[in-house]
Amino acid sequence: MTWHDRTRPRDIPSGENYVRPMTIVVEPNGGTVQIQFRDSAGVWTTPASDDYALTQAGPVRLERSNTPAMRIVATGDAKFEVTL
């Protein structure tokens, strides 16, 4: 597993039926880890909901079944690790 920072986003392919959940381990260090989706213009954006901007240290489990492709990015000094 690899730790990512603001210089290294992680792209996650769309989830098919019955795909296992993933876990994101967050080290915010004053920043955030954001979950982004593509808009109709193909630009990666973070939805307005606080559920998509992770600010608490520790693991976060996300369901991936039937999800669109997503990108996970860090801001500031935040770091994260993804387990699929």
Secondary structure as GFF3:
##gff-version 3
##sequence-region A 1 84
A	DSSP	beta_strand	3	4	.	.	.	ID=ss1
A	DSSP	beta_strand	10	12	.	.	.	ID=ss2
A	DSSP	beta_strand	22	27	.	.	.	ID=ss3
A	DSSP	beta_strand	33	38	.	.	.	ID=ss4
A	DSSP	beta_strand	44	45	.	.	.	ID=ss5
A	DSSP	three_ten_helix	50	52	.	.	.	ID=ss6
A	DSSP	beta_strand	53	54	.	.	.	ID=ss7
A	DSSP	beta_strand	58	62	.	.	.	ID=ss8
A	DSSP	beta_strand	70	74	.	.	.	ID=ss9
A	DSSP	beta_strand	79	83	.	.	.	ID=ss10
###
